[in-house]
Amino acid sequence: MADLTEPVVVVGLGRFGTALALELTSRGTEVLGIDHRPKVVQSLSGRLPHVVTADATDLEALRQLGVGEFRRAVVAIGTDIQASILATSLLSELGIPDIWAKAISDQHRHILTRVGAHRVVAPEHDMGERVAHLLSGRILDYVEVDADFAVVKTTPPREVVGVPLRDSRVRSRWGVTVVAVKPQAPPMGRRSEFTHATPDTLLSYGDLILIVGPIDNVERFAASE
């Protein structure tokens, strides 16, 4: 298992790259931030311990910075697709085993994968999809874990309230599984927190539940009255 504090190089310090680098730093991860714009680097010099001005499309510049010694890298370059692709391919050439890259289109995503990115993210697209799901039904949080599978935080519909989960027909009727419950009214003296759901779990109005299943099914469940 990868060490969560293992150093990361972040290439491109726009809004996404900066937010990522600062969050990683706050979590105790050593970060090397790279951007070709001196003003951007200067503005972050007091917030990131290691931030440099360099051209990430120059292989020799990356070598001089010791980028090849990192095991994790993120190419967070935004609108300059050519630079994004070239930087990703150079990181791959340096042998970095875990390369993440930001894409702004499906075509960009495909090319990044072809040139060496191990994982590609599309923050704007993914967030747009997430907000769309949050606007529907009783969905309070939504995480897509595969192309057609999601984990959703919601509240139980009327039909499953007061019935042990084994008798609620949640899986047979909606095709989803309740995996955790956070009671609205926890036992006296205890703080409300999520616990694993069991076949004997009784759901109440206002409880928060985590369900997993195909996207269409979890949305249908969350839209039930």
Secondary structure as UniProt FT lines:
FT   TURN            4..5
FT   STRAND          8..11
FT   HELIX           15..26
FT   TURN            27..28
FT   STRAND          31..35
FT   HELIX           38..44
FT   TURN            45..47
FT   STRAND          50..53
FT   TURN            56..57
FT   HELIX           59..64
FT   TURN            65..66
FT   HELIX           67..69
FT   STRAND          72..75
FT   HELIX           81..93
FT   TURN            94..95
FT   STRAND          98..102
FT   HELIX           106..115
FT   STRAND          119..121
FT   HELIX           123..134
FT   TURN            137..138
FT   STRAND          141..146
FT   TURN            147..148
FT   STRAND          149..154
FT   HELIX           158..160
FT   HELIX           165..167
FT   HELIX           170..174
FT   STRAND          177..182
FT   TURN            188..189
FT   STRAND          195..196
FT   TURN            199..200
FT   STRAND          202..203
FT   TURN            205..206
FT   STRAND          208..214
FT   HELIX           215..222
//
